[in-house]
């Protein structure tokens, strides 16, 4: 009987070995120049690198402290990933080739305060500075005092105990941001602002809450996915009612989806309706191949013709996904967020072509990034 048990054990081991998952690259394995990768994060606190050529997990970097929200921003040289984490309280810089942590900044900077950044951080166009919006609360013995938000500017070479080199008062309710090629910082909030990061001056660039479009309601904006796109734009979605006349009767209004966008090279802005509001999307992106095609995702993956302002295709999903991304060619769509799988779709046919299962738990509201090294 012992020999039989031993034989069964060896057979089971052989089967398990044959069915084992592909071996991941070591944390110290460098990314390869010219290859296209996707970054995403998930519980318990992982930063994943996915190789898009093989559509498989390349390696995983373990992050310090706690997860959430897991928003990722890339340095311009694509060598360092900056992650807002630890319950919105800290930004970490991770060297992608080695998984080594090379930068850390606490959003809390003043004595007696607790501060959080609600998705509001990014890296400068030249990679030398990192910007955050801190929302501080003074923790007093008998009460809490909500303080003025601030724009904090850090040097990215400041190491593991980075302190702001400049700080400025900021408006409330600021979220995602991107840096333009001329150094202007673009920030989404009640309106879309352009910011001089040297003086701290905020100017309204695209009116949102305060737009004056005739026969339109005020727009509704919920957008926290801070993506660095191949189109090199800064974009977010809005919904609004377009009324037939000055009576503004909701019963006869046309309900629309639209797009605020800033060209990060030129600073040119765009406010464009792209289709009827039939369902809610959490994130959306124009095709890198055809800027007339707009895609959105939440409970379905949808494709719109912007010029015709109509929905032209939609795909059923296994579950909700929050964050949409394209490969550089614009031929494939990668859906992240919610669970621990990345869904892959053909952008032309809108058919699912694959799925990448990630180790660990939910991605939740992560912001994924796709880039060529």
N, C-alpha and C positions, 0 to 999 in steps of 0.2 A: 504493500500500500504506500509506504514512503516514496518508493521509486515512481509510482503512478502520480502521486501528488507533485513530485519534482518535475515530471514530464509535463503535467498540466500547467505548472507554473511557468516553465520555459516557453511553452506554446503561447500562453497568455502574454508573456513579455514580448515575444516575437510579433504578435498581432498588434500590441500597443505601439511597438517601435515603428511598425510599418505605417500606422495610422497617425503618427505624431505630427504636430504642427511644424511648419518650416522654422528653422532656427533663425532667430533675429540677430541682426548685427549687434555687436558689443556697443556699449554706450560711447566708447572711444573711437568707433568707426566713423570716419569723416564722410560727409556728403560729397557727391561727385559733381564736378563742374559740368554744366550743360544738361544735367538731369532735372526733371520736373518733380517737385515734391508737394505734399500737402501737410500742413500742421493742424492738429486739433488737440484738445485737452479733454480729460474726463476724470471722474472719481476713481480711486480715492484722491489722487493728485498726480496725474500723468500728463506729460507732453509727448504726443505721438508724432513720429515722422513717417509718412506714407510715401512709398515710391510709386508714382503714377504710371511708369512704364510697365511695371509688373502688377500694378493695382494690389499691392500687398503692403503690410506693415514692415517698415525698414528697421526702425529702432524706437525705443521708448526711453525718455528721460524722466527720472523720478524728481518731482518738485518738492521743495521744503514747505513746512507749515500746512495750511488747510486749502482745500479747493474752493473756487467760486469767486467771480464768474468764469474764470479761465479764458478771458479775452486775450488774444494774441496780436501783437504788432511786430513787424519785421524791420530790422535795420536795412538801409539801402543796399548794403553789400550782401544781404541775405545770409549773413554768418551768425547773427544773434537774434534770438526771439525774446521779446519782452512780454511778460504775462502779468496781467492784473489778477491777483488771487488773494487768498487768505481772507475771504469774505469781504472783498472790495477794499482791503486795507493796505495792501502792499503791491509794489511792482518789482518783479524779478527779471533779471537779464540772464539768459541761458545761452552759452556758446554751443551751437548746434553740432559742431564736429565732435565735441568731447562731452557734452551734457554738463559741463562745468558751469556753476553759477558765477557770473562775473559782475553782476550789478544787483543792488537792492536799495529800494527807497520806501520808507514808510509814508503813507499819505498823512498820517498824524505827525505834525511837526512842532506844535506849540505845547508848552506845559499845561497840563490839566485838560487837554482836549482829546476827543476821539473824532477822527475824520475818515471819510470814505469817498471813493471816486466811483461814480455811477457810470462805468464804461468809458469815462472821459480821460483818455490818455493816448498819446501817439509819439512817434519819433520824428525828429526834424528831417527835412529833405536831404541834408548832408550827413545825417547820422550822429551829429555832435551833441545834440540836446534831446531831452525827453520832456514832454509836457504832460501835466496832470491838472485836473480840476479837483480840488479838495473841498468837501462839504463838512465843515467842522462843527462840533457841538462841545461847548464848555461844560465839563462835568463838575458842577459845584456840589457842596454838601447837601444843600436843601432844594436844589433845582437844577435843571438843565437849561442852558442858553444856546439857542441856535445862532451861530455866527455867520458873518459874511463869507460866501464861497471865495476861493482864491485860485488863481492860475499860478502854479508853481513850475519853475523851469529848472531842470537838473542837467548837469554835464554827464554824458553817458560813460565817460571814463572815470567817474567818481568812485567806483568800486562798491564795496558791500555796505557802506554806511553813508549813502549819498544824501546830501543836504541841498536845498534849493539855492541856486546862485542868483535867482531873481524871483520875486513874488508880487502879484498884482491882484487887486479886487476883481471879482468876476460876477456876472449875472447869475441868478439862480436857474435851476432846471437845465443845466448843461449836460450833454451826454457825449455822443461820438464826435471825433475830430480827425482831421488829416492835415498834413503840411504840404503847402504848394511849393513849386520849384523855385519861386522867388523868396521863400522863407515865410510867406504869409501863413498863418494858422487859420484853418476853417473849422468852426465849431457849431454843432447843432444844439439848439435850445428852443426857447419860445419863437425865435427867428433863427436863421442861419447867419452867423457872424463871421466877419473876417477880423483877425486880431494881429496887431503889431506886437510881436513877442519881445521886442526891445523896450517899448514904452508901456505895454499892457493895454493899449487902446482897443476897445471893442467897437466895431461899427456894424450895423445891420447890412448884410449883403443881399440876402433873399428874405423878403418879408414872408413870414409864415402865419403866426398868430395875428399879425398886423397887416396882412395883405389887403389890397383894395381891388380885387378882381370883381368887376360888375356882375351882379346876379349870382355870385358864388357865396356859399356859407364859409365860415372860417374853416380851415383845414384841420383834420385830425391826424396827428402824427404819433406813431409808436414805433421807434426804430433804435435798436441798441447793438446792431451787428456792424462793427467798425472794420470794414474790409478794404484791403489794399488791392485794387483791381488792375487787370491788364490794360483796361481802357484809361487808367491813370485818372480816374475821376473820384469825386466824393459825392455819394448819392444816398438819398433816403426816400421812402415812400410816404405818400399822404393819401387820405380820402377826403372827399368834399361833395356837397350837394350843389348842382348847377340848376338854378331856378329858371323858369320860363319867362318870368317878368318881375317887375318890382314888387309884386305882391308876395313873392317868396313863399309860395304854397308848397309845403313839404310833400303833399300828396301827388303833385304833378312834377316834382323835381327829378332830374337825372342824377343818379349817384355814381360817382366816378372814382377811379384810382389814378394817381398821378405820381410824378417823380420830380423832386428837387435835385439838381445836379450842379457841381462845380468842376470845371476842367482844371486839374491841378497844374497843368503846364501854362495855360493862358489866363486863368482866373475867370474865364467866361462862365456865366450862369445860365441855367435853364429851368423853367417851371413848365412841365408838360403833362397834360392828361393823356393816359395811354389806353384806357378801356373802362368798361362798366364795372361797378362794384357788385360782384356776385358772391364773393366770399372773402375771408380775411387772409392776408399773407403776412408772415413775420419778416421775411427778407425778400429782396428782389435784386436782379442784376441784368444789365444789358449784355447781349452777346458780344464777345470780343471780335467775332467774325462779321456780324451784321448789327450795327447799332440801332436799326429799326425794330429789332426783336427784343422784347422785354419778357423776363421770366420772373415768376414769383412762386413762393412755396410756403405752405403750412400743412394743411390736410390734403392738398393736392399739389402737383407740380403743374404750373400753367404757363402758356406761351401767348404773348400778345403781339399784334402788329401795331406799332405806335402810330404810324401815319393814318391807318384806317381806324384806329382806336377800337379794336375789337379783339376778343379772345379767339385764337385760331386753333389751339390744341390744349389738351389737358391730360394728365396721367394720374391714375390711381396709385396711392402709396400704401405700403404695409402698415405704416403708422405715421404720425406727424413728424416732420422735420422742420427745424427752425432756420437753418443757415445754408444758403445756396452759394455754390462756387463753380467756376468754369476752368477747364484747362486752357492753355494759351491759344490753341488752335480754335477754340470755341466749339469743338465737336462733341465734348462730353461735359456732363453736369454732375457735380458731386454734392450730395446732400448730407449735412451733418447736424448735430444737435439732437436733443431728447435722449434716445437710448445709446447703446454702444456700438452701433453699426453705421457705416457710411454707405449710402445707396448711390449707385452709378447709373446714369441715364444717357442715352444717345440724344443729343440736342436736336437732331433732325427728325427722328422718328418718334421721340418721346417714349421709347421703350426702355425698360430697365435692362441693363446688360451685366450687372454684377452687384456685389455687396462686399464690404470689408468689415469683418468683425474685429473689434478692438478689445484687448484685455482690460479688465477693470469694469467700472460701472457706467452710469449715465454720463453723457456729454453735457446734458442740461442746456444752458444757454451759451455755450462756448461760441467763440468767433473763430472759424477756420480760415486759413490762408493758403493759397496755392501760389507757387513761385518757381522760377527756374534759377538754379544755383549758377 
